[in-house]
Amino acid sequence: MTEVLVVGAGPVGLALAADLRARGVDVEIVDRRDAVGGGTRAIGIHSPALTLLEASGATDGIRSRAVRIGRGEARADGRVVAAIRFDRLRARHPYVAALPQSDTLEVLTALAPPVRRGVDVVALHEDRAGVRAVTAAGGEWRAGAVVVASGWSGRGLVYRPGAIRTRHYRDRYAMADVEAAGGPVARVHLERGGVVESFPLPDGRRRLVAWAGAAEIADADVFLRDAVASRAGIEVEVAGASTFGVRRAVAPALRRGRIVVVGDAAHEVSPIGGQGMNLGLLDALTLAPLLAPWVRTGDDAGLATWERDRLASARHAARLALLNTLLGRAAAPSAHHARTTALRALLRGPGGAAFTRAYAMRFDRAARGT
Ligand SMILES: Cc1cc2nc3c(=O)[nH]c(=O)nc-3n(C[C@H](O)[C@H](O)[C@H](O)COP(=O)(O)OP(=O)(O)OC[C@H]3O[C@@H](n4cnc5c(N)ncnc54)[C@H](O)[C@@H]3O)c2cc1C
């Protein structure tokens, strides 16, 4: 019987497995996919997660591949409304490390135990000896504890249908990673037609995102190319654009007996704001040091506090992400003017420092000492 079984080899499950392995815990990780999932989603990793990833050795690998974003700009009508200075944060890593999610997965995969692929866990049963994980192929895995890191699609392993209140928002976005100039500065263009985000990536590329409202997007490449040009003056070739929507959900609990839930399986926040993966990494990396004593001696000191802190952090991130989503909607000229004026006043005063800290996840309870 393995000490800990991790279900799901997304960034959160891999980070947990790599950290547990570095701590000498007997850990196995399984994923139902036969190969690493394609496409890129999360690109920005903030200081708290970078600091906690040091224990497994992942931070160096991430930093060597990433662009370091020290500065952000909120822009409107072709002008800078306010600058956001990550490089002035009192943090161990005063920047956002930006890299494709596939690179993050590669770094973590090299440090985690080998992922057992094609293993689809369909049920978890707890008994006195531990937890029995049943697979779609009829196999079984036994472990002292199971951590569910299965993302949104796997939450049925733990929660009853309807147990997590989920809000679906009408906002849709087009997104692509393209070759574009712009330097290591993150730019958020809050324009009348809707937000355009432009974030640096390695190798002279940028992540472009444009709000599309509730309308169906017939051709994401054409929509994104035209939206970034007309709203933000960014002239680029776009190929391979995708679209995404916004859900908001935070589970009522993260633990049932010897089964614990982390990452998107427990909470989903709007991708506008870029904190979902970071939130999950912080769940996993603050859980890791509590797991070994728990499975070995039954000492679960700290788990209740961990659960309370992680749920509070998830609710906070969900609220912030929603605010970002609302700010990024199209606005009539008068509302756009009022929004720009209010943001300028807020971000250029002491509110600017608070906003930077919130965006960089300095208010997450796991950020203490990072
Ligand atoms: C467009 C977009 C952009 C984003 N940008 C950012 C960003 O910049 N920064 C940020 O912090 N976040 C961002 N996010 C959010 C981020 O992508 C997610 O929060 C993150 O991927 C969640 O990781 P996870 O490991 O919890 O889940 P997942 O990445 O969903 O991984 C779960 C894994 O579990 C496996 N699995 C599922 N069910 C089972 C089962 N029953 N048995 C075995 N395996 C199973 C799946 O195959 C999958 O590999 C973005 C999201 C989107 C959509």
The ligand as a Tripos MOL2 file, in Angstrom:
@<TRIPOS>MOLECULE
LIG
   53    58     1     0     0
SMALL
NO_CHARGES

@<TRIPOS>ATOM
      1 C1         -7.5130   30.2280  -20.6220 C.3       1 LIG1
      2 C2         -7.0180   29.9990  -19.2270 C.ar      1 LIG1
      3 C3         -5.9160   30.7210  -18.7880 C.ar      1 LIG1
      4 C4         -5.4410   30.5400  -17.4750 C.ar      1 LIG1
      5 N1         -4.3810   31.2770  -17.0420 N.ar      1 LIG1
      6 C5         -3.9390   31.1270  -15.7620 C.ar      1 LIG1
      7 C6         -2.7750   31.8490  -15.2900 C.ar      1 LIG1
      8 O1         -2.1210   32.5950  -16.0160 O.2       1 LIG1
      9 N2         -2.3890   31.6540  -13.9870 N.ar      1 LIG1
     10 C7         -3.0630   30.8040  -13.1630 C.ar      1 LIG1
     11 O2         -2.6730   30.7000  -11.9890 O.2       1 LIG1
     12 N3         -4.1230   30.0810  -13.5930 N.ar      1 LIG1
     13 C8         -4.5890   30.2100  -14.8750 C.ar      1 LIG1
     14 N4         -5.6400   29.4500  -15.3210 N.ar      1 LIG1
     15 C9         -6.2320   28.4320  -14.4490 C.3       1 LIG1
     16 C10        -5.4020   27.1270  -14.5060 C.3       1 LIG1
     17 O3         -5.2430   26.6930  -15.8310 O.3       1 LIG1
     18 C11        -6.0650   26.0400  -13.6670 C.3       1 LIG1
     19 O4         -6.3930   26.5810  -12.3980 O.3       1 LIG1
     20 C12        -5.0940   24.8540  -13.4750 C.3       1 LIG1
     21 O5         -4.7850   24.2340  -14.7040 O.3       1 LIG1
     22 C13        -5.7180   23.8090  -12.5360 C.3       1 LIG1
     23 O6         -4.7820   22.7660  -12.3530 O.3       1 LIG1
     24 P1         -5.2330   21.3630  -11.7280 P.3       1 LIG1
     25 O7         -3.9760   20.5610  -11.6970 O.co2     1 LIG1
     26 O8         -6.0000   21.5970  -10.4730 O.co2     1 LIG1
     27 O9         -6.2890   20.7520  -12.7770 O.3       1 LIG1
     28 P2         -6.1060   20.3100  -14.2890 P.3       1 LIG1
     29 O10        -5.0790   21.1620  -14.9710 O.co2     1 LIG1
     30 O11        -7.4840   20.3030  -14.8650 O.co2     1 LIG1
     31 O12        -5.5190   18.8280  -14.2260 O.3       1 LIG1
     32 C14        -6.3160   17.7590  -13.7470 C.3       1 LIG1
     33 C15        -5.7600   16.4280  -14.2550 C.3       1 LIG1
     34 O13        -6.5010   15.3690  -13.6340 O.3       1 LIG1
     35 C16        -6.7950   14.3700  -14.5850 C.3       1 LIG1
     36 N5         -8.0170   13.6730  -14.1500 N.ar      1 LIG1
     37 C17        -9.2760   14.1790  -14.0680 C.ar      1 LIG1
     38 N6        -10.1230   13.2640  -13.5680 N.ar      1 LIG1
     39 C18        -9.3870   12.1460  -13.3520 C.ar      1 LIG1
     40 C19        -9.7310   10.8440  -12.8580 C.ar      1 LIG1
     41 N7        -10.9850   10.5490  -12.4920 N.pl3     1 LIG1
     42 N8         -8.7540    9.9110  -12.7610 N.ar      1 LIG1
     43 C20        -7.4660   10.2000  -13.1280 C.ar      1 LIG1
     44 N9         -7.1140   11.4220  -13.6200 N.ar      1 LIG1
     45 C21        -8.0530   12.3780  -13.7150 C.ar      1 LIG1
     46 C22        -6.9650   15.1410  -15.8900 C.3       1 LIG1
     47 O14        -6.7320   14.2780  -17.0110 O.3       1 LIG1
     48 C23        -5.9240   16.2410  -15.7490 C.3       1 LIG1
     49 O15        -4.6630   15.8610  -16.3160 O.3       1 LIG1
     50 C24        -6.1110   29.6250  -16.6260 C.ar      1 LIG1
     51 C25        -7.2150   28.8820  -17.0940 C.ar      1 LIG1
     52 C26        -7.6650   29.0720  -18.3790 C.ar      1 LIG1
     53 C27        -8.8640   28.2870  -18.8630 C.3       1 LIG1
@<TRIPOS>BOND
     1     1     2 1
     2     2     3 ar
     3     2    52 ar
     4     3     4 ar
     5     4     5 ar
     6     4    50 ar
     7     5     6 ar
     8     6     7 ar
     9     6    13 1
    10     7     8 2
    11     7     9 ar
    12     9    10 ar
    13    10    11 2
    14    10    12 ar
    15    12    13 ar
    16    13    14 ar
    17    14    15 1
    18    14    50 ar
    19    15    16 1
    20    16    17 1
    21    16    18 1
    22    18    19 1
    23    18    20 1
    24    20    21 1
    25    20    22 1
    26    22    23 1
    27    23    24 1
    28    24    25 2
    29    24    26 1
    30    24    27 1
    31    27    28 1
    32    28    29 2
    33    28    30 1
    34    28    31 1
    35    31    32 1
    36    32    33 1
    37    33    34 1
    38    33    48 1
    39    34    35 1
    40    35    36 1
    41    35    46 1
    42    36    37 ar
    43    36    45 ar
    44    37    38 ar
    45    38    39 ar
    46    39    40 ar
    47    39    45 ar
    48    40    41 1
    49    40    42 ar
    50    42    43 ar
    51    43    44 ar
    52    44    45 ar
    53    46    47 1
    54    46    48 1
    55    48    49 1
    56    50    51 ar
    57    51    52 ar
    58    52    53 1
@<TRIPOS>SUBSTRUCTURE
     1 LIG1         1 GROUP 0 **** ****
